[in-house]
Amino acid sequence: MRKPDTTLARSSKANGDIAGAIEEFQKAIELKPDFEDAHYNLGIALRAQGKAEAGKKELEELTRCTNFGRICGIEEADPRRSGSVQAAKVG
């Protein structure tokens, strides 16, 4: 099984190939649905392509990723289930 990697996507983005970067970030997410780096960069790439709403949705997906939510204090992730949102922390 191929490991998710964003090297090609980042290279495509750096060279101005936003469509190619989006495609590669999506492939990485297919391989690892909770790949925070790919979700973040896909959201940014979508926004750069003028797809603000799709980019926003992708960035919101980060809060469903176990490590991102726990690290940023956005949510308490259920360690038994990847992508589980239990509660939002406010203030």
C-alpha positions in Angstrom: 0.0 0.0 0.0 1.3 3.5 -0.9 2.0 5.8 2.0 0.4 9.2 1.8 2.8 11.9 0.8 2.4 15.6 0.0 5.8 16.2 -1.6 4.5 16.2 -5.2 1.5 18.3 -4.1 3.7 20.9 -2.4 6.0 21.0 -5.5 3.1 21.5 -7.8 1.7 24.3 -5.6 5.1 26.0 -5.4 5.4 25.9 -9.2 1.9 27.5 -9.7 0.1 24.2 -10.6 -2.7 24.7 -8.1 -5.0 22.1 -9.9 -2.2 19.5 -9.8 -1.6 20.3 -6.1 -5.3 19.9 -5.3 -5.3 16.5 -7.1 -2.3 15.3 -5.1 -3.6 16.5 -1.8 -6.8 14.7 -2.5 -4.9 11.5 -3.3 -3.1 11.7 0.0 -6.4 12.2 1.9 -7.8 9.1 0.2 -4.9 7.1 1.5 -5.1 8.6 5.0 -8.4 10.4 5.7 -7.0 12.0 8.9 -3.8 13.4 7.3 -3.8 16.9 8.8 -1.1 18.3 6.5 -3.0 17.3 3.4 -6.3 18.7 4.7 -4.7 22.0 5.6 -2.9 22.4 2.3 -5.9 21.3 0.3 -7.9 23.9 2.0 -5.4 26.6 1.2 -5.0 25.4 -2.4 -8.8 25.4 -3.0 -9.0 29.0 -1.6 -6.1 30.0 -3.9 -8.1 28.6 -6.8 -11.0 30.8 -5.9 -13.0 28.0 -4.3 -13.4 29.7 -0.9 -16.3 27.7 0.4 -14.7 24.4 -0.6 -11.5 25.6 1.0 -13.3 26.5 4.2 -15.0 23.1 4.4 -11.6 21.4 4.0 -10.1 23.5 6.7 -13.0 22.7 9.0 -12.3 19.0 8.3 -9.1 19.5 10.4 -11.2 19.7 13.5 -12.3 16.1 12.8 -8.7 14.9 12.7 -7.6 13.4 16.0 -4.2 15.0 16.5 -5.1 18.5 15.1 -8.0 19.0 17.5 -6.1 17.8 20.5 -3.0 19.8 19.7 -4.9 23.1 19.0 -7.4 22.6 21.9 -10.3 22.9 19.5 -11.8 19.6 20.6 -11.3 16.6 22.8 -10.7 13.8 20.5 -11.9 10.3 21.4 -8.7 8.2 21.4 -10.7 5.1 20.4 -12.0 6.6 17.2 -10.1 8.7 14.7 -12.0 11.8 13.6 -14.4 11.8 16.5 -15.5 15.2 17.9 -16.7 15.1 21.5 -16.8 18.7 22.6 -15.7 22.1 21.6 -13.6 24.1 24.1 -14.6 27.7 24.3 -12.7 30.5 25.9 
